[in-house]
Amino acid sequence: MLRNYLFFILLTGLVTGSLAGEKHQDSVVDMSALIDVSGLIEKVSDKRVVYVGETHDQYQHHLNQLAIIKGLHAKHSDLAIGLEFFFQPYQNVLDQYIAGEIDEAGLIRGTDYFNRWRFDYRLYRPIFSFAREHGIPMIALNLEREITDQVSREGIESLSPEQQARLPAEIARDNESYRERLQTIYEAHPHREGRDFERFLDVQLLWDESMAERAAEWIEENPQGHLVILAGAGHLIYGDGIPSRLSRRVDASQAIVLNVNSVPELNPELADYLILADQHKLPPSGKLGVFLDVESSPPSVNGFVENSGAAEAGIKEKDLLVSVDDQPIESYADLRIALMDREVGEVVKLSVKRERLILGTIVETYQVTLR
């Protein structure tokens, strides 16, 4: 059973002592003040906007998000969910999914999920399924990657007029602590030549400002509505990412909920609540053990990982993957959908197209053990 505890009062008192003759004050967490998720719901249910942060590949973070969504939906029938991991041009696909006009595979294909986000879809599936079951709108918050990738490579000035028109109407650059925090992150990682900090900062600003702008639009369009925003912790900590930029645009009460293992320090300014979550992991899904050219249709094999089940079965480089258990494969998304719920050790029937010198193009089928 999932057990979640939260710091309701993160820093509740001070202990005064001495070290080398000097007084100092240490922060103390009052363990008797810890509450569970139902207690959290009571604390934040009066807020128009509740942010629930995540580390994208941590399943327990998404289970927490779902629990909070369920609790808030029980109190607010006008709830919507704002999502970092869907991009604004695909809003109509989310609407179709919630309306029952397309299925899960249609959502994945229609939003180009596996090319644009790439994290295991199963991490988010319970949230999406609950939203669909209860008709909760899902709002695509993020600016499309074509724009942020272009800014990262060549700067905002390189954008076309059409791309410029997609930018947030207002971009605030006056938060020095935000800038300093991002510079620390930037300097901790290697970067390609020509990709300087200012471009890195511009991309982060575009993400945060565009998500805040889209959320503000929804709030203005739904003056009685309530919004849960799911985003990476980096967009929420200290409130200077999405939250402060939303506050510039609309007057809406807010609360920030983060997971304790996704924050850099225990600081009362980080968030309103921190969750201490039990560890939960998805079972690994079975894999073919191949490197793919995902731009080809169907995808083609570029190479193999060590101990590849596909290589052991007889798959060769340049083979085109055309079906898994007779399910047609035309794209990378099709392949990911076909294998998403397959287990390690399961055997699948994989059909490939192969060029033979004399026979020309032939289709061959192999039994592949997933690993």
Secondary structure, DSSP 8 states (H G I E B T S, - for coil): ---EEEESSSS-EEEEEEETTEEEEEEE--GGG-B-HHHHHHHHTT-SEEEEEE-TT-HHHHHHHHHHHHHHHHH-TTEEEEEEEEEGGGHHHHHHHHTTSS-HHHHHHHTTHHHHT-S-GGGTHHHHHHHHHHT--EEEEE--HHHHHHHHHH-GGGS-HHHHTTS-S------HHHHHHHHHHHHTS---TT--HHHHHHHHHHHHHHHHHHHHHHHHH-TT-EEEEEEEGGGTGGGTTHHHHHHHH----EEEEEEGGGSSS--TTS-SEEEEE-------B----EEEETTSSS-EEEEE-TT-HHHHHT--TT-EEEEETTEE--SHHHHHHHHTT-BTT-EEEEEEEEEETTTEEEEEEEEEE--
